[in-house]
Amino acid sequence: MFRLIVQLASSIRAVLQHAPTNRLLRRLHARPRSVAIVAAMLAGVAYLFAAAVCTVLLDGGAPGWLNIVAVLFVWNGAKLALHGLIMATVLVRNVRRSARSRRARPPRAVAGRASEHPYLH
């Protein structure tokens, strides 16, 4: 029984790895860039809008299976919006850290100056 549960869990994980939102989040976590962050947050807003449309359709008498689609839209929208905010803070923190380290580092010597060349003193 335990072996069946492990096999089922691993196969579900393998399928979910190829879901579009999970692929986008993997790319976002690998190298956070402002364009990818904005794209993820806009996709999250689009998913939330689609969930709102589904709920309006459900109020109008649409089939019940649309509830599952609405829940998936809400989940993906919240996931993308939240990860977009987290990655934006990570990007800002990394930019500040690199700017701080650049200010702390002394300026490089220019190789063309004779006064700074080790053999020309």
C-alpha positions in Angstrom: 0.0 0.0 0.0 2.8 2.4 0.9 4.6 1.6 -2.4 1.4 2.5 -4.3 1.1 5.8 -2.5 4.7 6.7 -3.2 4.3 5.8 -6.9 1.1 7.8 -7.2 2.8 10.8 -5.5 5.8 10.7 -7.8 3.7 10.4 -10.9 1.6 13.4 -9.8 4.7 15.4 -9.2 6.1 14.5 -12.6 2.9 15.7 -14.3 2.7 18.9 -12.2 6.3 19.8 -13.2 5.1 20.4 -16.7 2.2 22.7 -15.7 2.6 26.1 -17.4 2.5 28.0 -14.1 5.0 25.8 -12.5 7.4 26.1 -15.4 7.0 29.9 -15.3 7.8 29.9 -11.5 10.8 27.7 -12.1 12.2 30.2 -14.6 11.4 33.1 -12.3 13.2 31.4 -9.4 16.2 30.5 -11.5 17.0 34.1 -12.4 14.7 36.8 -11.3 14.4 39.6 -13.9 12.0 42.4 -13.9 10.3 41.4 -17.2 9.6 37.9 -15.9 8.3 39.2 -12.6 5.9 41.6 -14.4 4.8 38.8 -16.7 4.1 36.5 -13.8 2.1 39.1 -12.0 0.1 39.9 -15.1 -0.6 36.2 -15.7 -1.8 36.0 -12.0 -4.2 38.9 -12.6 -5.4 37.3 -15.8 -6.1 34.0 -13.9 -8.0 35.9 -11.1 -10.0 37.7 -13.8 -10.8 34.3 -15.4 -11.9 33.0 -12.0 -14.2 36.0 -11.6 -15.7 35.3 -15.0 -16.3 31.6 -14.0 -18.1 32.7 -10.8 -20.3 35.0 -12.8 -21.1 32.2 -15.2 -21.8 29.9 -12.2 -24.2 32.4 -10.8 -26.0 32.4 -14.1 -26.6 28.7 -14.1 -23.5 27.2 -15.7 -22.6 23.5 -15.1 -21.2 22.5 -11.7 -17.9 21.3 -13.1 -17.0 24.9 -13.7 -16.4 25.2 -9.9 -13.3 23.1 -10.3 -12.0 25.4 -13.1 -12.7 28.5 -10.9 -10.8 27.0 -8.0 -7.9 26.2 -10.3 -7.9 29.7 -11.7 -7.9 31.2 -8.2 -5.1 28.9 -7.1 -2.9 29.7 -10.1 -3.6 33.4 -9.9 -2.8 33.6 -6.2 0.3 31.5 -6.7 1.6 33.7 -9.5 0.8 37.0 -7.9 2.3 36.0 -4.6 5.5 34.6 -6.1 5.7 37.7 -8.3 5.7 39.9 -5.2 8.2 37.7 -3.4 10.6 37.7 -6.4 10.2 41.5 -6.8 11.4 41.9 -3.2 14.3 39.5 -3.9 15.3 41.4 -7.0 15.2 44.7 -5.2 17.3 43.3 -2.4 19.9 41.9 -4.8 20.1 45.2 -6.7 20.6 47.1 -3.4 23.2 44.6 -2.2 25.2 44.8 -5.5 25.1 48.6 -5.4 26.3 48.6 -1.8 29.2 46.3 -2.7 30.1 48.4 -5.7 30.2 51.6 -3.5 32.4 49.8 -1.0 34.9 48.5 -3.5 37.8 50.9 -4.4 37.9 52.1 -8.0 40.0 50.0 -10.4 43.3 51.3 -11.6 43.6 52.2 -15.3 46.2 50.1 -17.0 47.5 52.8 -19.3 48.9 55.1 -16.6 52.6 54.9 -16.1 52.5 56.0 -12.5 50.5 52.9 -11.6 52.4 50.4 -13.6 54.6 48.2 -11.4 57.7 48.2 -13.7 57.7 51.9 -14.6 58.3 53.6 -11.2 
